[in-house]
Amino acid sequence: MDVLKSPVAMQRWAVASLLGNITLIITGGLVRVTGSGLGCSTWPQCEPGSYVPHPEAGAHAIVEFGNRMLTFVLIVLAVGTFLAAWYARDAAGQPRRDLRRLAFVAAIGVPIQAVIGGFSVLSNLNPWVVSLHLLASVAMVVVCVALIHRACAVGPAAAPRRVAWLAQAVFGLGMVAVVLGTVVTGSGPNSGDGGAERSGLSPELTARVHSISVWLTLLALAGLLILAHRIPAVWRAGVVVAVISVAQGAIGYIQYFLGNPPALVAFHMAGTALFTAAVAHLWLLTPIAGRTSTA
């Protein structure tokens, strides 16, 4: 049972859960850009009367079914993480209830995310349901990062209050940018299937609004990096967010001017997962409460 009971095991299970949820976002992006969103025509079965693709099914069914199978990997990771959290103890030998709560949220999020995915298929890839499907995974990434912070005892950085407020602003604006990014996708050409409906919103307008949220995020991040240049932990976390954000912005502008080629959209989805993890780390590292300085 050492695979569950040691502090190192708890940390490894938490990291594995994070990587699993990031992988789900990436594979979900591949389903979308390959037009495989309705490769399985129904849910929870793949086809009426069968939970697996028919032998004559094409590549789209295999891609969609493969993404569905990842849910079972996430279930294993969620159960292992919860059991490791259940066995975890603090220095005084008391149960780590904080880890149990976070691990429970991470575990219950797996079936919730799967059900939303099922509704996206049953709704013929309604763009708003598909957006919710992605945002559920984004929320799971944030929860897993929080779990890693707790499992690895990553304490809050000693930073001035204004730096903490900027960190919160970067996280908040970053999440707004992610939400608006799903709106852009829902109005664009990569629907996940040629017959799927679109939101009816202007792709140009939604892309411009999304870009404004990104620039506001970068502005807040620039202020944080200037003020936190003598706070190594916060500065390093901010630099990671900056590198990912700039790369994401570059990909976003290129895909916009090139008409959203599928390959770039897939990279942008992967970047969304990494950006979420990075900005969540910065946010958790620099909370408002408990600052050692109020400068």
N, C-alpha and C positions, 0 to 999 in steps of 0.2 A: 504493500500500500504506500510505499515511499513515493510512488509516482503521483500521489495525491496529497500526502501529509506534510511534506517538507515546504519551507518558505520558498525555496527555489522552484519547486513544482508549481506553486501558486503563480509565481511570476511567469513561468513558461506557459501555463494554461491561458493566462490573461493575454500574453503576447500572441499566442496561437489563435485565440478568438478574434483579436484585432485583425490579424492577417487574413483569417477566414472571411471576415466581413468586408475587408478591402477587396479580396478576390471576388466576392459576390458582385460588388459594384462593377468591377472590370469585366467579368463574364456577362453581366447584364448589358453592359455597353456593347459587347460583341454580338449579343442576341439582336440588339437594336440595329446596329450598322450592317449586319448581314441579312436583314429582313426576315429574321427567324422568329419574330415575336409570336406568330400564330402557327409555328411549325407543328406544335401540338394544338389541335383545334378546340380542346375543351380542358376543364380542370375539375377535380383533381386527376382524372384520367387524362391520358395523352390524346387518345381517340376514343370515341364511344365504344365501350366494351373492352378496352385495353389500357393498362397503365403505362405501357411502353410503346414506342413507335412500331408501326407495322414493318415487316421485313422490306417491303417495297418503298418505305418512306425515304424521302430525299434528305439532303444535307441539312435543310432548315429544321426538320424534326429532330435530327440528332443534336444540333446545336442547342435548341430549346430544351430538349430532354436532359442534356448534360448540365445545363444551368439549373434545372430543377433538382437534379441529383446532388448538387452542391449543398442543398438544404440539409440533407442527411449528414453531411460532413459537419455542418454548423451545429446540428443537434448534438452530435458526439462531443464537439468542442464545448458547447454550452453546458452539457451535463458534467463533463470532466471539470470544467471551470467552477461550476457550482459546488461539486463535491470537494474540490480543493479548498474553496472558500469556507465550506462547512467545517472542515478539519482545521482551518487556520486558527492560530492562537497568538495573542500578543505576548509581550515580555512577561506579563504576570500570569500567563496561562489562561486568560479569559478569551472566549470566542470573539472572533473578529466580525462583529455584526455589520460593520460598514462594508466589508467584502461580501458578506452574504447578500446584503440588499442589492448591491451593484451586480453581482453575479446572477441574482434572480431576475433582475430587469433585463440583463443580456440574454438570459435563457428564454424568458417569455417573449422577447422580441423576435425570436426566430420563427415561431409559428405565426405570429401576427404579420410579419413581413411576407411569409409564404402565402397567407390568405389574401393579402392585398395583391400579391402577384397573380393569384388565381382569379381575383375579380378583374384584373387588368386584361386577362385573356377572355373571360366571359363577357367583358364589355367591349370586345373588339378593339382592344388597345386604346381605350379612351385616354386622351393625353393627360387629363387631370388625374386619373387613377394611376397611370404610369408614373407621373411625377411624384405622387404620394408613395409609390413603390420604391423609388429611388431615395426619397427623403427619409423613409423608414430605415433604410440601410445607412444613411448619413447619421441618423440619430444613434444607431447601433455602434458606429465607429466612435462617436463621442463617448458613449457609455464605456466602451472597451478601453479607451485612453484613460478615463477616470479610474477604471479598475486597475490598470497598470500603475498609475500614480499611487494608489493605495497599497497595492501589493509590493511595490518597490520602495515604499516610504519616501516618495518624492515630496518633500516639504515645500511650502510656499517660499518664494524668493523674497528677501528683504529689499523692498523697493519703495520709493516714494509713492504717495497716494495718486499723484497725477499719472505716473507710469502705469499703475494698476488700472486706473480708469481708461487709459489708452488701450491697454491689453483687452479690457472688456469691450471697448469700441471696435477693435480689430475683429474680435470673435463675432460680435453681433452683426457688424457690417458684412463680414465674410459669409455668415450664414444667410443673410439677405441675398448676397450675390449668388449663393448656391441655389436658393429657392427660385430666384429670377432666371437662373440658368436653365432650370427645368421648364420654365414657361417658354423660354426661347426654343428649346428642343421640341416642345409640344406644338409650336407653330411652324417648325421647319420641315425639311423633306425627309429626315431620317425617322420615320414613324415606327419602325420595327416590322412593318408589313405594308405592301403596296396598297392594300385595301383598307388600311386603318384610317380613321377620321383624324382630322387636325383640329386644333383649338379654334381656328378662324381668326386669331389675332395676327397682326402684321409682323412677319419675321424681322423686318428692318426696325420697326419701332421697339419691339421687345428686346432686340439685340442692343439697341442704343441705351435703353433703360438699364439693362443688365450691365453694360459697360460703365455707366455712371456709378453703380454700386461698387464695381471693382475699383474704379479710381478713388472713390471715397475710402475704401478699405486700405488701399496703398498709401493714401494721404495720412490716415491714422497710424499706419505702420511706420511710415517715415518719421513721424513725430516720436513714436515709441523708441525707435532705434537711436534717434538723436539723444533722447533723455536717458536711455538705459545703456549708454556706451560703457559705463563703469560698473554695470551689474552683469557679470559674465553669463549667468544662467539665462537671464531674460534676453540679453542681447543675442546669444546663440540661438535661442528659440525663435526670436524675431527674424534673424537672418534666414533660418530654414523656411519660415513662412514667406519671406520676401523672394527667395530663389524660386520656390514653387509657384508663387503668385505671378512673378514676371514670366515664367515659362508658360503658365496657364494663359496669361493675357496674350502672349505672342501667338500661341496656338489658336486662341479664340479669334484674334483679328485675321490670321491667315485663313482659317476655315471660313470666316465670314466672306472674305473677298474672293475665295475660290469656290464658293457655293456649297460649303459644308461637305467636303469629300469624306466618305465613311472612315477612312484610316485616321484622319485628324480628329474626327469626332470620338473615335475610340480612345485615342491618346488623351483627349480632353476629359473623358469620363474617368480614366485612370488618375489624371491629375486632380480631379475633384475629390477622389478618395484620399489621396495623399495630402491635399490641402486641408481637408477636414481634420485629419489626424494631427497635422502640424499646428493648426490654429487652435484646436482643442487643448493641445499640450500647453501652448502659450497662455491660454485662458485659465487653465487650472493651476499653472505655475504662479500666476500673479492675481490672486483674488483681491477684492476690495477690503474685506474684513481682515483684521489681524495684522495690519501693516505695522512694521517696526518703525516706520517713519511717516510723518504726515506732511512732509515738505511738498 
